[in-house]
Amino acid sequence: MIEVSIYSRSNCHLCEVALETLEQLQKEFSFLIVKKLIDGDQNLEEKYGEQVPVILINGEPHDFFRIDPERFRSAINNIINI
């Protein structure tokens, strides 16, 4: 199963939009969404800070701030076709 992680903060509008986009893309592809809040985690706040939302696909960085659906589809198709 493909795992898509979204690192976000509480009350983050861009994070909410990114999550909605991922949920729409789940209608096309089978993948698990794992939402991780960086609030209060010093290591994650130092690593991602103001870059949220951060999207990782199978642990590899994919997008910051916004999700480009076409780029996401391409990345998922590349994983599926391996």
Biopython code that builds the backbone (N, CA, C, O; Angstrom):
import numpy as np
from Bio.PDB.StructureBuilder import StructureBuilder

atoms = [
    (1, "MET", "N", (0.849, -1.180, 0.000)),
    (1, "MET", "CA", (0.000, 0.000, 0.000)),
    (1, "MET", "C", (0.897, 1.246, 0.000)),
    (1, "MET", "O", (1.861, 1.336, 0.760)),
    (2, "ILE", "N", (0.565, 2.169, -0.843)),
    (2, "ILE", "CA", (1.275, 3.447, -0.903)),
    (2, "ILE", "C", (0.832, 4.293, 0.287)),
    (2, "ILE", "O", (-0.357, 4.384, 0.589)),
    (3, "GLU", "N", (1.807, 4.912, 0.960)),
    (3, "GLU", "CA", (1.504, 5.772, 2.100)),
    (3, "GLU", "C", (1.849, 7.206, 1.753)),
    (3, "GLU", "O", (2.974, 7.509, 1.356)),
    (4, "VAL", "N", (0.878, 8.078, 1.906)),
    (4, "VAL", "CA", (1.066, 9.506, 1.677)),
    (4, "VAL", "C", (0.933, 10.207, 3.022)),
    (4, "VAL", "O", (-0.131, 10.193, 3.640)),
    (5, "SER", "N", (2.024, 10.818, 3.465)),
    (5, "SER", "CA", (2.020, 11.540, 4.739)),
    (5, "SER", "C", (1.853, 13.026, 4.471)),
    (5, "SER", "O", (2.410, 13.571, 3.518)),
    (6, "ILE", "N", (1.082, 13.662, 5.325)),
    (6, "ILE", "CA", (0.926, 15.104, 5.242)),
    (6, "ILE", "C", (1.301, 15.674, 6.612)),
    (6, "ILE", "O", (0.615, 15.435, 7.606)),
    (7, "TYR", "N", (2.383, 16.416, 6.647)),
    (7, "TYR", "CA", (2.812, 17.101, 7.860)),
    (7, "TYR", "C", (2.142, 18.466, 7.866)),
    (7, "TYR", "O", (2.259, 19.239, 6.915)),
    (8, "SER", "N", (1.436, 18.746, 8.958)),
    (8, "SER", "CA", (0.654, 19.979, 8.995)),
    (8, "SER", "C", (0.670, 20.589, 10.397)),
    (8, "SER", "O", (1.252, 20.043, 11.335)),
    (9, "ARG", "N", (0.015, 21.729, 10.499)),
    (9, "ARG", "CA", (-0.161, 22.428, 11.772)),
    (9, "ARG", "C", (-1.656, 22.593, 12.023)),
    (9, "ARG", "O", (-2.469, 22.534, 11.100)),
    (10, "SER", "N", (-1.996, 22.798, 13.275)),
    (10, "SER", "CA", (-3.387, 23.089, 13.621)),
    (10, "SER", "C", (-3.782, 24.429, 12.999)),
    (10, "SER", "O", (-2.970, 25.350, 12.910)),
    (11, "ASN", "N", (-5.023, 24.519, 12.577)),
    (11, "ASN", "CA", (-5.582, 25.758, 12.016)),
    (11, "ASN", "C", (-4.806, 26.278, 10.814)),
    (11, "ASN", "O", (-4.644, 27.488, 10.651)),
    (12, "CYS", "N", (-4.330, 25.375, 9.979)),
    (12, "CYS", "CA", (-3.564, 25.740, 8.785)),
    (12, "CYS", "C", (-4.469, 25.562, 7.565)),
    (12, "CYS", "O", (-4.814, 24.440, 7.192)),
    (13, "HIS", "N", (-4.848, 26.689, 6.949)),
    (13, "HIS", "CA", (-5.751, 26.635, 5.798)),
    (13, "HIS", "C", (-5.136, 25.855, 4.632)),
    (13, "HIS", "O", (-5.813, 25.027, 4.022)),
    (14, "LEU", "N", (-3.875, 26.106, 4.319)),
    (14, "LEU", "CA", (-3.231, 25.375, 3.222)),
    (14, "LEU", "C", (-3.192, 23.881, 3.501)),
    (14, "LEU", "O", (-3.300, 23.072, 2.579)),
    (15, "CYS", "N", (-3.038, 23.509, 4.775)),
    (15, "CYS", "CA", (-3.022, 22.093, 5.146)),
    (15, "CYS", "C", (-4.388, 21.460, 4.896)),
    (15, "CYS", "O", (-4.478, 20.333, 4.408)),
    (16, "GLU", "N", (-5.435, 22.183, 5.228)),
    (16, "GLU", "CA", (-6.792, 21.685, 4.997)),
    (16, "GLU", "C", (-7.056, 21.497, 3.504)),
    (16, "GLU", "O", (-7.654, 20.499, 3.100)),
    (17, "VAL", "N", (-6.619, 22.440, 2.696)),
    (17, "VAL", "CA", (-6.794, 22.344, 1.242)),
    (17, "VAL", "C", (-6.007, 21.150, 0.701)),
    (17, "VAL", "O", (-6.511, 20.403, -0.138)),
    (18, "ALA", "N", (-4.785, 20.971, 1.173)),
    (18, "ALA", "CA", (-3.960, 19.843, 0.722)),
    (18, "ALA", "C", (-4.609, 18.516, 1.084)),
    (18, "ALA", "O", (-4.625, 17.593, 0.270)),
    (19, "LEU", "N", (-5.140, 18.410, 2.288)),
    (19, "LEU", "CA", (-5.805, 17.184, 2.713)),
    (19, "LEU", "C", (-7.031, 16.914, 1.843)),
    (19, "LEU", "O", (-7.267, 15.772, 1.448)),
    (20, "GLU", "N", (-7.806, 17.941, 1.543)),
    (20, "GLU", "CA", (-8.973, 17.782, 0.663)),
    (20, "GLU", "C", (-8.539, 17.302, -0.723)),
    (20, "GLU", "O", (-9.194, 16.450, -1.323)),
    (21, "THR", "N", (-7.443, 17.846, -1.221)),
    (21, "THR", "CA", (-6.929, 17.429, -2.530)),
    (21, "THR", "C", (-6.528, 15.963, -2.493)),
    (21, "THR", "O", (-6.847, 15.211, -3.414)),
    (22, "LEU", "N", (-5.832, 15.548, -1.438)),
    (22, "LEU", "CA", (-5.442, 14.141, -1.304)),
    (22, "LEU", "C", (-6.672, 13.234, -1.239)),
    (22, "LEU", "O", (-6.694, 12.165, -1.848)),
    (23, "GLU", "N", (-7.677, 13.662, -0.509)),
    (23, "GLU", "CA", (-8.898, 12.858, -0.404)),
    (23, "GLU", "C", (-9.584, 12.722, -1.761)),
    (23, "GLU", "O", (-10.146, 11.670, -2.063)),
    (24, "GLN", "N", (-9.546, 13.763, -2.575)),
    (24, "GLN", "CA", (-10.108, 13.677, -3.933)),
    (24, "GLN", "C", (-9.292, 12.712, -4.788)),
    (24, "GLN", "O", (-9.851, 11.933, -5.560)),
    (25, "LEU", "N", (-7.962, 12.767, -4.646)),
    (25, "LEU", "CA", (-7.092, 11.890, -5.427)),
    (25, "LEU", "C", (-7.222, 10.429, -5.000)),
    (25, "LEU", "O", (-6.918, 9.526, -5.779)),
    (26, "GLN", "N", (-7.668, 10.195, -3.774)),
    (26, "GLN", "CA", (-7.906, 8.826, -3.318)),
    (26, "GLN", "C", (-9.023, 8.160, -4.106)),
    (26, "GLN", "O", (-9.114, 6.932, -4.124)),
    (27, "LYS", "N", (-9.862, 8.933, -4.748)),
    (27, "LYS", "CA", (-10.925, 8.368, -5.577)),
    (27, "LYS", "C", (-10.343, 7.738, -6.842)),
    (27, "LYS", "O", (-10.966, 6.873, -7.457)),
    (28, "GLU", "N", (-9.133, 8.185, -7.226)),
    (28, "GLU", "CA", (-8.473, 7.657, -8.418)),
    (28, "GLU", "C", (-7.453, 6.572, -8.099)),
    (28, "GLU", "O", (-7.255, 5.650, -8.890)),
    (29, "PHE", "N", (-6.812, 6.679, -6.952)),
    (29, "PHE", "CA", (-5.714, 5.786, -6.578)),
    (29, "PHE", "C", (-5.936, 5.249, -5.175)),
    (29, "PHE", "O", (-6.555, 5.900, -4.334)),
    (30, "SER", "N", (-5.425, 4.063, -4.940)),
    (30, "SER", "CA", (-5.498, 3.476, -3.609)),
    (30, "SER", "C", (-4.232, 3.829, -2.844)),
    (30, "SER", "O", (-3.149, 3.349, -3.177)),
    (31, "PHE", "N", (-4.362, 4.669, -1.818)),
    (31, "PHE", "CA", (-3.235, 4.998, -0.951)),
    (31, "PHE", "C", (-3.752, 5.389, 0.416)),
    (31, "PHE", "O", (-4.893, 5.827, 0.568)),
    (32, "LEU", "N", (-2.903, 5.226, 1.399)),
    (32, "LEU", "CA", (-3.227, 5.557, 2.773)),
    (32, "LEU", "C", (-2.751, 6.968, 3.071)),
    (32, "LEU", "O", (-1.618, 7.320, 2.744)),
    (33, "ILE", "N", (-3.598, 7.781, 3.686)),
    (33, "ILE", "CA", (-3.211, 9.135, 4.105)),
    (33, "ILE", "C", (-2.893, 9.095, 5.594)),
    (33, "ILE", "O", (-3.707, 8.650, 6.403)),
    (34, "VAL", "N", (-1.701, 9.564, 5.944)),
    (34, "VAL", "CA", (-1.302, 9.662, 7.343)),
    (34, "VAL", "C", (-1.057, 11.133, 7.638)),
    (34, "VAL", "O", (-0.137, 11.742, 7.093)),
    (35, "LYS", "N", (-1.896, 11.703, 8.513)),
    (35, "LYS", "CA", (-1.770, 13.117, 8.870)),
    (35, "LYS", "C", (-0.951, 13.217, 10.149)),
    (35, "LYS", "O", (-1.250, 12.553, 11.142)),
    (36, "LYS", "N", (0.078, 14.047, 10.119)),
    (36, "LYS", "CA", (0.950, 14.228, 11.274)),
    (36, "LYS", "C", (1.047, 15.711, 11.595)),
    (36, "LYS", "O", (1.504, 16.503, 10.770)),
    (37, "LEU", "N", (0.616, 16.083, 12.791)),
    (37, "LEU", "CA", (0.737, 17.467, 13.234)),
    (37, "LEU", "C", (2.142, 17.698, 13.772)),
    (37, "LEU", "O", (2.657, 16.902, 14.557)),
    (38, "ILE", "N", (2.754, 18.793, 13.342)),
    (38, "ILE", "CA", (4.103, 19.103, 13.829)),
    (38, "ILE", "C", (4.064, 19.970, 15.075)),
    (38, "ILE", "O", (5.093, 20.184, 15.716)),
    (39, "ASP", "N", (2.881, 20.473, 15.424)),
    (39, "ASP", "CA", (2.728, 21.336, 16.597)),
    (39, "ASP", "C", (3.302, 20.654, 17.835)),
    (39, "ASP", "O", (2.927, 19.527, 18.162)),
    (40, "GLY", "N", (4.205, 21.337, 18.516)),
    (40, "GLY", "CA", (4.746, 20.829, 19.760)),
    (40, "GLY", "C", (5.860, 19.812, 19.623)),
    (40, "GLY", "O", (6.449, 19.409, 20.625)),
    (41, "ASP", "N", (6.165, 19.383, 18.396)),
    (41, "ASP", "CA", (7.265, 18.445, 18.175)),
    (41, "ASP", "C", (8.462, 19.257, 17.688)),
    (41, "ASP", "O", (8.523, 19.646, 16.522)),
    (42, "GLN", "N", (9.402, 19.507, 18.579)),
    (42, "GLN", "CA", (10.516, 20.397, 18.264)),
    (42, "GLN", "C", (11.282, 19.953, 17.024)),
    (42, "GLN", "O", (11.648, 20.786, 16.195)),
    (43, "ASN", "N", (11.529, 18.658, 16.888)),
    (43, "ASN", "CA", (12.279, 18.168, 15.725)),
    (43, "ASN", "C", (11.535, 18.439, 14.423)),
    (43, "ASN", "O", (12.124, 18.918, 13.455)),
    (44, "LEU", "N", (10.233, 18.132, 14.400)),
    (44, "LEU", "CA", (9.453, 18.359, 13.184)),
    (44, "LEU", "C", (9.275, 19.841, 12.909)),
    (44, "LEU", "O", (9.288, 20.257, 11.750)),
    (45, "GLU", "N", (9.106, 20.652, 13.959)),
    (45, "GLU", "CA", (8.976, 22.093, 13.750)),
    (45, "GLU", "C", (10.265, 22.670, 13.170)),
    (45, "GLU", "O", (10.213, 23.550, 12.311)),
    (46, "GLU", "N", (11.411, 22.189, 13.624)),
    (46, "GLU", "CA", (12.692, 22.656, 13.074)),
    (46, "GLU", "C", (12.862, 22.198, 11.634)),
    (46, "GLU", "O", (13.368, 22.941, 10.793)),
    (47, "LYS", "N", (12.438, 20.971, 11.354)),
    (47, "LYS", "CA", (12.616, 20.405, 10.016)),
    (47, "LYS", "C", (11.675, 21.042, 8.987)),
    (47, "LYS", "O", (12.095, 21.371, 7.877)),
    (48, "TYR", "N", (10.398, 21.213, 9.361)),
    (48, "TYR", "CA", (9.403, 21.670, 8.397)),
    (48, "TYR", "C", (8.911, 23.097, 8.624)),
    (48, "TYR", "O", (8.480, 23.760, 7.680)),
    (49, "GLY", "N", (8.970, 23.571, 9.862)),
    (49, "GLY", "CA", (8.626, 24.944, 10.190)),
    (49, "GLY", "C", (7.454, 25.516, 9.432)),
    (49, "GLY", "O", (6.319, 25.059, 9.569)),
    (50, "GLU", "N", (7.743, 26.521, 8.633)),
    (50, "GLU", "CA", (6.697, 27.224, 7.884)),
    (50, "GLU", "C", (6.445, 26.636, 6.501)),
    (50, "GLU", "O", (5.741, 27.243, 5.695)),
    (51, "GLN", "N", (7.008, 25.464, 6.213)),
    (51, "GLN", "CA", (6.826, 24.855, 4.893)),
    (51, "GLN", "C", (5.543, 24.034, 4.784)),
    (51, "GLN", "O", (5.222, 23.532, 3.707)),
    (52, "VAL", "N", (4.818, 23.894, 5.870)),
    (52, "VAL", "CA", (3.635, 23.041, 5.860)),
    (52, "VAL", "C", (2.545, 23.602, 4.959)),
    (52, "VAL", "O", (2.417, 24.818, 4.819)),
    (53, "PRO", "N", (1.775, 22.738, 4.360)),
    (53, "PRO", "CA", (1.861, 21.301, 4.491)),
    (53, "PRO", "C", (3.026, 20.726, 3.687)),
    (53, "PRO", "O", (3.390, 21.234, 2.626)),
    (54, "VAL", "N", (3.589, 19.660, 4.226)),
    (54, "VAL", "CA", (4.640, 18.916, 3.542)),
    (54, "VAL", "C", (4.055, 17.552, 3.205)),
    (54, "VAL", "O", (3.487, 16.878, 4.065)),
    (55, "ILE", "N", (4.198, 17.156, 1.955)),
    (55, "ILE", "CA", (3.645, 15.886, 1.495)),
    (55, "ILE", "C", (4.792, 14.940, 1.186)),
    (55, "ILE", "O", (5.719, 15.285, 0.453)),
    (56, "LEU", "N", (4.718, 13.734, 1.758)),
    (56, "LEU", "CA", (5.691, 12.691, 1.467)),
    (56, "LEU", "C", (4.951, 11.506, 0.876)),
    (56, "LEU", "O", (3.852, 11.168, 1.315)),
    (57, "ILE", "N", (5.547, 10.888, -0.102)),
    (57, "ILE", "CA", (4.998, 9.660, -0.672)),
    (57, "ILE", "C", (5.977, 8.549, -0.342)),
    (57, "ILE", "O", (7.137, 8.577, -0.754)),
    (58, "ASN", "N", (5.495, 7.575, 0.405)),
    (58, "ASN", "CA", (6.346, 6.475, 0.885)),
    (58, "ASN", "C", (7.625, 6.996, 1.533)),
    (58, "ASN", "O", (8.711, 6.456, 1.325)),
    (59, "GLY", "N", (7.473, 8.053, 2.319)),
    (59, "GLY", "CA", (8.595, 8.596, 3.075)),
    (59, "GLY", "C", (9.500, 9.541, 2.314)),
    (59, "GLY", "O", (10.439, 10.088, 2.893)),
    (60, "GLU", "N", (9.245, 9.750, 1.032)),
    (60, "GLU", "CA", (10.065, 10.639, 0.206)),
    (60, "GLU", "C", (9.348, 11.975, -0.002)),
    (60, "GLU", "O", (8.169, 11.988, -0.355)),
    (61, "PRO", "N", (10.038, 13.094, 0.211)),
    (61, "PRO", "CA", (9.406, 14.408, 0.008)),
    (61, "PRO", "C", (8.846, 14.548, -1.408)),
    (61, "PRO", "O", (9.486, 14.175, -2.391)),
    (62, "HIS", "N", (7.643, 15.092, -1.478)),
    (62, "HIS", "CA", (7.003, 15.273, -2.785)),
    (62, "HIS", "C", (6.624, 16.732, -3.032)),
    (62, "HIS", "O", (7.016, 17.305, -4.048)),
    (63, "ASP", "N", (5.874, 17.334, -2.124)),
    (63, "ASP", "CA", (5.412, 18.711, -2.311)),
    (63, "ASP", "C", (5.439, 19.470, -0.992)),
    (63, "ASP", "O", (5.371, 18.885, 0.088)),
    (64, "PHE", "N", (5.541, 20.782, -1.111)),
    (64, "PHE", "CA", (5.445, 21.695, 0.015)),
    (64, "PHE", "C", (4.382, 22.731, -0.332)),
    (64, "PHE", "O", (4.228, 23.083, -1.501)),
    (65, "PHE", "N", (3.664, 23.213, 0.642)),
    (65, "PHE", "CA", (2.655, 24.261, 0.513)),
    (65, "PHE", "C", (1.397, 23.839, -0.233)),
    (65, "PHE", "O", (0.300, 23.941, 0.315)),
    (66, "ARG", "N", (1.528, 23.372, -1.455)),
    (66, "ARG", "CA", (0.361, 22.981, -2.260)),
    (66, "ARG", "C", (0.661, 21.680, -3.004)),
    (66, "ARG", "O", (1.814, 21.330, -3.252)),
    (67, "ILE", "N", (-0.413, 20.981, -3.347)),
    (67, "ILE", "CA", (-0.266, 19.749, -4.125)),
    (67, "ILE", "C", (-0.627, 20.059, -5.564)),
    (67, "ILE", "O", (-1.695, 20.599, -5.850)),
    (68, "ASP", "N", (0.274, 19.713, -6.459)),
    (68, "ASP", "CA", (-0.007, 19.796, -7.892)),
    (68, "ASP", "C", (-0.598, 18.440, -8.278)),
    (68, "ASP", "O", (0.134, 17.451, -8.327)),
    (69, "PRO", "N", (-1.903, 18.368, -8.553)),
    (69, "PRO", "CA", (-2.534, 17.069, -8.825)),
    (69, "PRO", "C", (-1.889, 16.287, -9.968)),
    (69, "PRO", "O", (-1.750, 15.067, -9.880)),
    (70, "GLU", "N", (-1.499, 16.968, -11.027)),
    (70, "GLU", "CA", (-0.881, 16.248, -12.156)),
    (70, "GLU", "C", (0.468, 15.655, -11.764)),
    (70, "GLU", "O", (0.790, 14.526, -12.132)),
    (71, "ARG", "N", (1.236, 16.411, -11.029)),
    (71, "ARG", "CA", (2.540, 15.922, -10.564)),
    (71, "ARG", "C", (2.340, 14.762, -9.589)),
    (71, "ARG", "O", (3.097, 13.792, -9.620)),
    (72, "PHE", "N", (1.335, 14.852, -8.730)),
    (72, "PHE", "CA", (1.021, 13.787, -7.793)),
    (72, "PHE", "C", (0.610, 12.524, -8.550)),
    (72, "PHE", "O", (1.101, 11.435, -8.255)),
    (73, "ARG", "N", (-0.283, 12.667, -9.517)),
    (73, "ARG", "CA", (-0.714, 11.515, -10.321)),
    (73, "ARG", "C", (0.481, 10.835, -10.983)),
    (73, "ARG", "O", (0.594, 9.609, -10.981)),
    (74, "SER", "N", (1.360, 11.638, -11.542)),
    (74, "SER", "CA", (2.551, 11.099, -12.199)),
    (74, "SER", "C", (3.419, 10.316, -11.217)),
    (74, "SER", "O", (3.901, 9.230, -11.540)),
    (75, "ALA", "N", (3.618, 10.869, -10.012)),
    (75, "ALA", "CA", (4.425, 10.190, -9.003)),
    (75, "ALA", "C", (3.783, 8.869, -8.585)),
    (75, "ALA", "O", (4.473, 7.857, -8.457)),
    (76, "ILE", "N", (2.485, 8.873, -8.376)),
    (76, "ILE", "CA", (1.787, 7.644, -7.975)),
    (76, "ILE", "C", (1.843, 6.622, -9.104)),
    (76, "ILE", "O", (2.095, 5.443, -8.854)),
    (77, "ASN", "N", (1.614, 7.053, -10.339)),
    (77, "ASN", "CA", (1.696, 6.124, -11.472)),
    (77, "ASN", "C", (3.093, 5.524, -11.597)),
    (77, "ASN", "O", (3.225, 4.346, -11.927)),
    (78, "ASN", "N", (4.125, 6.301, -11.343)),
    (78, "ASN", "CA", (5.483, 5.781, -11.396)),
    (78, "ASN", "C", (5.690, 4.694, -10.349)),
    (78, "ASN", "O", (6.364, 3.702, -10.623)),
    (79, "ILE", "N", (5.134, 4.858, -9.176)),
    (79, "ILE", "CA", (5.251, 3.856, -8.124)),
    (79, "ILE", "C", (4.472, 2.601, -8.499)),
    (79, "ILE", "O", (4.960, 1.485, -8.317)),
    (80, "ILE", "N", (3.275, 2.780, -9.017)),
    (80, "ILE", "CA", (2.429, 1.648, -9.400)),
    (80, "ILE", "C", (3.093, 0.823, -10.499)),
    (80, "ILE", "O", (2.995, -0.404, -10.504)),
    (81, "ASN", "N", (3.759, 1.487, -11.416)),
    (81, "ASN", "CA", (4.354, 0.809, -12.583)),
    (81, "ASN", "C", (5.747, 0.220, -12.350)),
    (81, "ASN", "O", (6.374, -0.303, -13.270)),
    (82, "ILE", "N", (6.217, 0.314, -11.106)),
    (82, "ILE", "CA", (7.541, -0.266, -10.813)),
    (82, "ILE", "C", (7.414, -1.758, -10.684)),
    (82, "ILE", "O", (8.406, -2.443, -10.438)),
]
sb = StructureBuilder()
sb.init_structure("model")
sb.init_model(0)
sb.init_chain("A")
sb.init_seg("    ")
for serial, (resi, resn, name, xyz) in enumerate(atoms, 1):
    if name == "N":
        sb.init_residue(resn, " ", resi, " ")
    sb.init_atom(name, np.array(xyz, "f"), 0.0, 1.0, " ", f" {name:<3s}", serial, name[0])
structure = sb.get_structure()
